[in-house]
Amino acid sequence: MSDAIQVPLEKIDDYRWRIPRSYKPGMRVPGIIYADEKLLKDIRQDKAAEQVANVAFLPGIVNASLAMPDIHWGYGFPIGGVAATDPENGGVISPGGVGFDINCGVRLLKTNFQYEDIKDKIRDLVYALFNDVPSGVGSKGDIRVSAKEEKEILLKGSKWAVEKGYGTQDDLECTEENGAITGADPAAVSDRAYERGKAQSGTLGSGNHFLEIQVIDQLYDRDLCDEFGLDLGQITIMIHSGSRGFGYQVCDDYTRSMMHCLQKYNINVPDRQLASAPVNSPEGKAYLGAMKCAANYAWANRQCLMHLTRQSFERIFNLSWQKMGMNLIYDVAHNIAKIEKYVVDGKEKTLCVHRKGATRAFGPGHPALPERYKKTGQPVIIPGDMGRNSYLLVGTQKAMEETFGSTCHGAGRVKSRTAATKSIKLDTLLKELESKGIIVKASGRGTIVEEAPQAYKDVNEVVDVVHNVGISKRVCRMRPLGVIKG
C-alpha cells in the first residue's frame, strides 16, 4: 500500500471528504474529494489524495483543492483535480494542473438512426472509420498543413477547420469557447512543438483516445432528452482526442522552464512537479498563450475527426450527413486552465481555474453558453471504458457555487497500463467484449489490453456521485457498439 493510506479524510457527507489544512503545514486551504465509500477505497490505493493536499500549497488558491470521483495519480496535480487561484492575490498557473495532453476532450454527435436501422452495418462502419481516421502513436493524417496554416489553426481552432469545409457554423456554436479560446500566442510556442503538430491534424492518437458508435440505453430526464432530441435506441457517436504531440511538447517545454520560477517568485510547494508562476507574470502569461494555442489545435483536431467520421457514414449509407442528422451536441475540454468569474465570499472575482481530467459544467443561464443551452445548462459528456457506458449530463448551479463549474471527466484508471498488460489476456478480453455485442478495432493489440474495462473504475458509480451530490445532472446513458482505438 502507498503513502496515500495515511492521508486523513474527514467525512463531510456521503459524497464529500475533507483533507484538513492541519494535515501538512503550508496547506493554504483544505482538500475536498468527491466520492462514496466504495470509490474511496480505490482512491486510497495510489498517491492521488496526497497530491490533492500538495495542490493546496499553491499561492492564491481559493476555497479548496478539489478532486472528482474519477481521481487518480498524475503529474503534479492528480488527474481529476480542480483548483482555482486568484491572480489579484498572487494566484499562480501550473502546467501540471492542466496536463500533458492539453485540451484532451470529447464531443458527442447524435444521428437519426435507431439501433435496428444500423445493427447489420456496425462492423462495416467500424472498419470504414478505422480506415478513414488515422489512429495510433505518432499517427499522421491526410489533412496536412503548412507552417503558415499551422499558426492559423493555433489562433482560429475549429473555425479554421470549418473555413476549410470541414464542418458548419452550428458545430462552432456547440463547442466550448466556440472552438477557439482567445489570447493564443503562437510566438510562445517552441519550434519542436510546431514540428510535432504539423502532420497530426485530424488524427485520433493513442492511449485512451477513441471513436465510438453508441446506442442510448437509458433515459433519466425525459424533458432534457426532448430538448436535446434524444430517445431510447438512438445511435450516437463519441470522439475522444486531444492536442497530440503538439500539446505534449508545450507542456514539456513549460514544466521544465517554470522550475526556476519556484525560486524566483518564492513559491513553496512540496513537489517540484507543481512548478508554477504567477498568472500575471511574464512566465505565466507565456504559458497561458502557448496553452491556448494547444487548446485551439485540439478543437480543430476534433472538428477534423468529426468531418472524417461524417464522411465514413456518408460512404456506407450513401446519404449526406445532414440527412442522417449527424449533428454535434457538444464538445468539452478535459485538460485546461481558464480565466473565469465566480462569486467568492459574496464578491465577484476573476479566477484562473485549472481543470485536469475534469469537465466544465456551467449551470443554466450562464452567459458563456449558446442560446440553445441557456435553459438546460451546459451539456456534460462523460465517457466510460469500452466495455461499459458513457453519459450525457448537464451542468448545474450547484457546480457554479461549489466546484468552480466543474465535474468529473470519465471513469478514472485503477490499473496502470503496465499492470493491465500483465494481468489481462487479449483473447479473453475480446471474447468478453464480443459477447456484449461490442466490436473493437485498434492499431495495436497492446492498446486494447491497456484500455480494458478492468483497468478503470465503473463509470456508472462515478457518475452516480456527481449526480447525487448535484454538481451535474444525468440526462441519458449510452453503451458502446463499435470502438476504434489508437
Secondary structure as GFF3:
##gff-version 3
##sequence-region A 1 486
A	DSSP	three_ten_helix	3	6	.	.	.	ID=ss1
A	DSSP	beta_strand	10	13	.	.	.	ID=ss2
A	DSSP	beta_strand	16	19	.	.	.	ID=ss3
A	DSSP	three_ten_helix	21	23	.	.	.	ID=ss4
A	DSSP	beta_strand	31	34	.	.	.	ID=ss5
A	DSSP	alpha_helix	37	43	.	.	.	ID=ss6
A	DSSP	alpha_helix	48	55	.	.	.	ID=ss7
A	DSSP	beta_strand	65	72	.	.	.	ID=ss8
A	DSSP	beta_strand	79	85	.	.	.	ID=ss9
A	DSSP	three_ten_helix	87	89	.	.	.	ID=ss10
A	DSSP	beta_strand	92	93	.	.	.	ID=ss11
A	DSSP	three_ten_helix	95	97	.	.	.	ID=ss12
A	DSSP	beta_strand	105	114	.	.	.	ID=ss13
A	DSSP	alpha_helix	115	118	.	.	.	ID=ss14
A	DSSP	three_ten_helix	119	121	.	.	.	ID=ss15
A	DSSP	alpha_helix	122	132	.	.	.	ID=ss16
A	DSSP	alpha_helix	147	156	.	.	.	ID=ss17
A	DSSP	alpha_helix	158	163	.	.	.	ID=ss18
A	DSSP	alpha_helix	169	173	.	.	.	ID=ss19
A	DSSP	three_ten_helix	176	179	.	.	.	ID=ss20
A	DSSP	three_ten_helix	186	188	.	.	.	ID=ss21
A	DSSP	alpha_helix	191	197	.	.	.	ID=ss22
A	DSSP	beta_strand	210	219	.	.	.	ID=ss23
A	DSSP	alpha_helix	222	228	.	.	.	ID=ss24
A	DSSP	beta_strand	234	241	.	.	.	ID=ss25
A	DSSP	alpha_helix	244	257	.	.	.	ID=ss26
A	DSSP	alpha_helix	259	264	.	.	.	ID=ss27
A	DSSP	three_ten_helix	272	274	.	.	.	ID=ss28
A	DSSP	beta_strand	277	278	.	.	.	ID=ss29
A	DSSP	alpha_helix	282	317	.	.	.	ID=ss30
A	DSSP	beta_strand	328	333	.	.	.	ID=ss31
A	DSSP	beta_strand	335	344	.	.	.	ID=ss32
A	DSSP	beta_strand	347	356	.	.	.	ID=ss33
A	DSSP	beta_strand	359	360	.	.	.	ID=ss34
A	DSSP	three_ten_helix	371	373	.	.	.	ID=ss35
A	DSSP	beta_strand	379	382	.	.	.	ID=ss36
A	DSSP	beta_strand	390	395	.	.	.	ID=ss37
A	DSSP	alpha_helix	397	402	.	.	.	ID=ss38
A	DSSP	beta_strand	406	407	.	.	.	ID=ss39
A	DSSP	alpha_helix	417	423	.	.	.	ID=ss40
A	DSSP	alpha_helix	426	435	.	.	.	ID=ss41
A	DSSP	beta_strand	439	442	.	.	.	ID=ss42
A	DSSP	alpha_helix	445	450	.	.	.	ID=ss43
A	DSSP	three_ten_helix	453	455	.	.	.	ID=ss44
A	DSSP	alpha_helix	459	469	.	.	.	ID=ss45
A	DSSP	beta_strand	472	485	.	.	.	ID=ss46
###
